[in-house]
Amino acid sequence: MRVLVTGATGFVGGRLVSKLRETDHEVTVTVRDPDEYDAPDGVGVVRADLLEPDDCRLIREPGSDAPVGTDDGDSDADSGADDEGGSGDEDDGDDEGRWLGDVIADLDVEAAYYLVHSMGAGDDFAELDRTLSANFAAAADGGGVSRVIYLGGLGEDDDDLSEHLRSRREVERMLADGDYDLTVLRAAVVIGDGSASFAIIRQLAEKLPVMVTPQWVRTECQPIYVDDVVAYLAGVLDAPETAGETYEIGGPESLTYEDVLRRTRRALGGELRVVPVPVLTPRLSVGWVRLVTDVDPDVVEPLVEGMGNRVVVSDHRIEEVVPVDRTGFDEAVRRALDAEDARRGVGVSESEADSEVPV
């Protein structure tokens, strides 16, 4: 199947691209800056900013390892594409951008993943999410895509959802406007090296052996290991019966955030003492987490506010359709910590805070 992945530079998206490459699927990704993206062998690359969907270009054909317009590329495609050295003819008119929908149509994309969020954009992230998802939906629709797969967030619609979780639901509705089948996977905290949520949890557990905690530490969540999320995302693509459906995904355990912090602290080699303080307001809680962790402040606020919502799987249908041998919480934390140790000193940030942040 010919597949497009947005958010391919992100925590989940990058792993999904690697997973899809293990199959017979033909994979193309969208990135804003192709020069900063180390494309895997055989993966197509489209330069695309969803804020400017009319200024996109095919940089590399799927199945090729050469830029478009070179001897190894497609001679019928845009011969003015920049190569690694970037010395194309800027004045011949071939460098003009195209609408993303037209690029998708030319690639004959059958299914597309939407793995983009805007939490790093500050107070305007919800409005930005609306714009990005609407632009993507129009392009996918206009490009003739048959399926779109979206990773959203858990939480009951009748609860007083945080702004972050409300935005996730709104993106679902924006994507549902297209003339294609939308598959939604809703997840809670994703455990893994590179997850902003896990970075908050890990740093709190590491730096505070005694923790004065707000009420949200009593909230239930169902953390899931990133590789299991990727297995579900890839699995629904190969399960046609999932088209048009919404599923909930989570790890094998439902825990309070206090449990999560205690067990993460234990994995780091210590024990955690928790002192609940019921009067700690959400705003003070956000300030406290910002002070203790180095996660981007614009990302901290929506994530911490979302910790007041119970995010536990109540619909287990996905387990019958896409069986996944899910990773236990303690093992997921161990793997995440091992991965973090392996990359420390490389200069990779724990979270991204651009105006358009891949998941």
C-alpha positions in Angstrom: 0.0 0.0 0.0 1.2 3.5 -0.7 1.3 5.4 2.6 2.0 9.0 3.7 3.2 9.7 7.2 3.0 13.3 8.6 4.9 14.0 11.8 7.7 11.6 10.7 10.4 13.5 12.7 8.4 13.0 15.9 8.6 10.6 18.8 5.9 8.2 17.4 6.2 9.1 13.7 9.8 8.2 13.3 9.3 4.8 14.9 6.2 4.2 12.7 8.2 4.9 9.5 10.8 2.3 10.6 8.0 -0.2 11.4 6.3 0.4 8.0 9.6 -0.1 6.2 9.7 -3.7 7.5 6.5 -4.4 5.5 5.7 -4.2 1.8 4.2 -0.7 2.1 5.6 2.1 0.0 6.3 5.0 2.5 6.5 8.7 1.9 6.9 11.3 4.6 6.2 15.0 4.9 8.8 17.2 6.5 9.2 21.0 6.7 13.0 21.0 6.2 14.3 18.0 4.1 17.9 19.1 4.7 17.4 18.4 8.4 15.8 15.0 7.8 17.9 11.9 7.4 15.5 9.9 5.2 15.7 6.1 5.6 16.5 4.2 2.4 13.6 3.9 0.0 11.4 6.4 1.9 9.9 9.2 -0.2 10.2 12.8 1.0 7.8 15.7 0.5 8.7 19.2 1.7 5.5 20.4 3.3 4.4 22.8 6.0 0.8 22.3 6.9 0.5 26.0 7.6 1.4 26.6 3.9 -0.1 23.6 2.1 0.2 25.4 -1.3 4.0 25.4 -1.1 4.9 21.7 -1.2 7.4 19.8 -3.3 8.3 16.2 -3.9 12.0 15.9 -2.9 12.5 12.2 -3.3 10.3 9.5 -4.8 9.4 6.5 -2.7 11.6 3.6 -3.5 14.5 5.8 -4.6 17.5 7.0 -2.7 18.2 10.0 -5.0 16.6 13.4 -5.1 14.0 14.1 -7.8 15.6 15.3 -11.0 18.9 13.5 -10.6 20.0 10.6 -12.8 18.7 8.1 -10.3 15.4 10.0 -9.8 12.3 10.5 -11.8 13.2 12.5 -14.9 9.5 13.5 -15.4 9.4 15.1 -12.0 10.5 18.5 -10.8 14.1 18.7 -12.1 14.7 21.9 -10.0 14.6 20.0 -6.7 17.4 21.0 -4.3 20.0 18.3 -3.8 22.2 17.9 -0.7 24.4 20.7 -2.0 21.5 22.9 -3.1 22.6 24.4 -6.4 19.5 24.0 -8.5 18.4 26.7 -10.9 16.2 29.0 -8.8 14.9 31.0 -11.8 13.6 28.3 -14.1 10.1 28.2 -12.5 10.4 24.6 -11.5 11.1 25.5 -7.9 7.5 26.8 -7.3 5.6 25.0 -4.6 2.5 22.9 -5.3 -0.7 22.1 -3.3 -0.2 19.2 -1.0 -3.3 17.5 -2.4 -1.9 17.5 -5.9 1.4 16.0 -4.6 -0.6 13.3 -2.8 -2.6 12.6 -5.9 0.6 12.3 -8.1 2.0 9.8 -5.6 -1.3 7.9 -5.6 -1.4 7.7 -1.8 -3.9 5.3 -0.5 -3.6 5.8 3.3 -2.2 8.7 5.4 -1.2 9.0 9.0 -1.9 12.3 10.8 0.6 12.5 13.7 1.0 16.3 14.2 0.2 18.4 17.3 0.9 22.0 18.3 1.4 22.0 22.0 4.7 23.8 21.8 3.0 26.8 20.2 1.9 28.3 23.5 -1.6 29.6 24.2 -2.7 29.4 20.6 -2.0 25.7 20.2 -5.7 24.7 19.9 -6.3 27.3 17.1 -3.2 26.1 15.3 -4.3 22.5 15.6 -7.6 23.4 13.9 -5.7 25.1 11.1 -3.2 22.3 10.5 -5.8 19.5 10.7 -8.2 21.3 8.3 -5.4 21.9 5.8 -4.4 18.3 6.0 -8.0 17.0 5.7 -8.5 19.1 2.6 -5.3 17.9 1.0 -6.0 14.2 1.8 -9.5 14.6 0.5 -8.3 16.4 -2.7 -5.5 13.9 -3.2 -7.9 10.9 -3.3 -6.7 9.3 -0.1 -8.9 6.3 0.9 -8.0 6.2 4.6 -6.6 8.5 7.3 -5.3 7.2 10.6 -5.0 9.5 13.6 -3.5 9.1 17.1 -5.6 11.1 19.5 -6.1 11.1 23.3 -8.1 9.1 25.8 -10.7 10.8 28.0 -14.5 10.7 28.4 -16.3 13.3 26.3 -18.7 14.0 29.1 -15.9 14.9 31.5 -14.5 18.4 31.9 -11.6 17.7 29.6 -8.5 19.8 29.6 -7.8 22.1 26.7 -5.2 19.7 25.4 -7.7 16.8 25.3 -10.5 19.0 23.9 -8.1 19.9 21.1 -7.4 16.3 20.4 -11.2 15.7 20.1 -11.6 18.7 17.9 -8.9 17.5 15.5 -10.8 14.2 15.3 -13.9 16.2 14.1 -11.8 18.2 11.6 -10.3 15.1 10.1 -13.7 13.4 10.0 -14.9 16.0 7.5 -12.9 14.4 4.6 -14.4 12.0 2.1 -12.2 9.1 3.3 -12.4 6.5 6.1 -11.0 7.9 9.4 -9.5 5.5 11.9 -8.8 7.0 15.4 -6.6 5.4 18.1 -6.9 7.1 21.4 -4.0 6.7 23.9 -3.0 8.1 27.3 0.6 8.6 28.5 3.0 7.1 26.0 6.2 5.7 27.7 9.4 6.0 25.8 12.6 8.1 25.4 11.5 11.2 23.6 8.0 11.4 25.1 7.4 14.8 26.8 4.9 13.2 29.2 7.5 10.6 30.2 10.2 13.2 30.5 8.1 15.1 33.1 7.4 11.9 35.0 11.0 10.7 34.9 12.5 14.1 36.0 10.0 14.5 38.8 10.7 11.0 40.1 14.5 11.5 39.7 14.8 15.0 41.3 12.3 14.8 44.1 12.7 11.9 46.6 10.0 13.7 48.7 7.2 15.1 46.6 4.5 17.6 47.7 1.8 16.6 45.2 -1.4 18.0 43.9 -4.7 16.1 43.6 -4.0 14.9 40.1 -1.6 12.3 41.4 -4.7 10.3 42.4 -6.0 10.4 38.9 -6.0 7.1 37.0 -4.2 6.7 33.7 -3.3 3.7 31.5 0.3 4.3 30.2 1.3 2.5 27.0 4.8 1.7 25.7 5.7 3.5 22.4 6.5 0.4 20.5 3.0 -0.9 21.3 1.5 2.3 20.0 3.4 1.8 16.8 2.3 -1.8 16.6 -1.4 -0.7 16.8 -0.9 2.1 14.3 0.7 -0.2 11.8 -1.8 -3.0 12.6 -4.9 -1.0 11.8 -3.5 -0.2 8.3 -3.5 -3.9 7.5 -6.9 -4.5 9.0 -9.6 -3.1 6.6 -12.3 -3.6 9.1 -10.8 -0.8 11.3 -11.6 1.8 8.6 -14.0 4.4 9.9 -13.7 3.1 13.5 -12.5 4.7 16.8 -10.5 2.6 19.2 -8.9 3.0 22.6 -5.4 1.7 23.3 -3.5 1.4 26.6 -0.9 -0.8 28.4 -1.9 -3.8 30.5 -2.1 -1.8 33.8 -4.3 1.1 35.0 -2.4 3.2 37.5 -2.7 6.4 39.4 0.0 9.0 38.6 1.3 8.5 42.1 1.8 4.8 41.2 3.6 5.9 38.0 5.9 8.3 39.9 6.7 5.7 42.6 7.5 3.0 40.2 9.6 5.2 38.0 11.5 6.4 41.1 12.0 2.7 41.9 13.3 2.0 38.4 15.8 4.8 39.0 17.0 3.1 42.2 15.2 5.0 44.9 12.0 5.2 46.9 9.5 8.1 46.7 7.7 9.7 49.6 4.5 11.5 48.6 2.9 14.3 50.6 -0.5 15.2 49.1 -1.5 18.9 49.2 -5.2 19.3 48.1 -5.0 23.1 47.8 -2.3 23.1 45.1 -4.2 24.6 42.1 -3.6 23.5 38.5 -1.8 26.8 37.8 0.6 26.3 40.8 1.0 22.7 39.7 2.1 23.8 36.3 4.6 26.3 37.7 6.0 23.6 40.1 6.6 21.1 37.2 8.2 23.9 35.1 10.6 24.7 37.9 11.7 21.1 38.5 11.9 19.8 34.9 13.6 21.1 31.7 10.7 20.1 29.4 9.5 23.0 27.2 7.2 25.2 29.3 4.6 25.5 26.5 4.4 21.7 26.4 4.3 21.3 30.2 1.1 23.4 30.7 -1.3 21.4 28.5 0.2 18.1 29.6 0.0 18.8 33.3 -3.5 20.2 33.1 -4.5 17.0 31.2 -3.4 14.9 34.2 -6.6 15.9 36.0 -8.6 13.8 33.6 -9.0 10.1 34.0 -7.6 8.4 30.9 -8.3 4.7 31.1 -9.4 2.3 28.3 -13.1 1.3 28.5 -13.5 -0.1 25.0 -11.3 -3.1 24.4 -12.4 -4.0 20.8 -8.9 -3.3 19.4 -7.5 -6.2 21.3 -9.5 -8.6 19.1 -8.8 -6.9 15.8 -5.1 -6.1 16.2 -3.6 -8.4 18.9 -0.5 -6.8 20.5 1.6 -8.4 23.2 1.6 -5.3 25.3 4.6 -4.3 27.5 4.1 -4.0 31.2 4.7 -0.6 32.8 7.9 -1.5 34.7 9.5 -3.0 31.6 8.4 0.0 29.5 10.1 2.3 31.9 13.3 0.2 32.0 13.5 0.3 28.2 12.8 4.0 28.1 15.6 4.7 30.6 18.0 2.4 28.8 17.3 4.2 25.5 17.8 7.6 27.2 21.1 6.5 28.7 22.2 5.2 25.3 21.7 8.6 23.6 22.8 10.9 26.4 25.5 13.3 25.2 24.3 13.2 21.6 22.4 16.5 22.0 18.9 15.2 21.3 16.2 17.2 23.0 13.5 15.4 25.0 10.7 17.3 23.4 10.1 19.5 20.4 8.5 22.9 20.7 8.0 24.2 17.2 4.8 25.7 15.8 4.0 22.3 14.3 5.2 19.5 16.4 5.1 15.9 15.2 3.8 13.3 17.7 
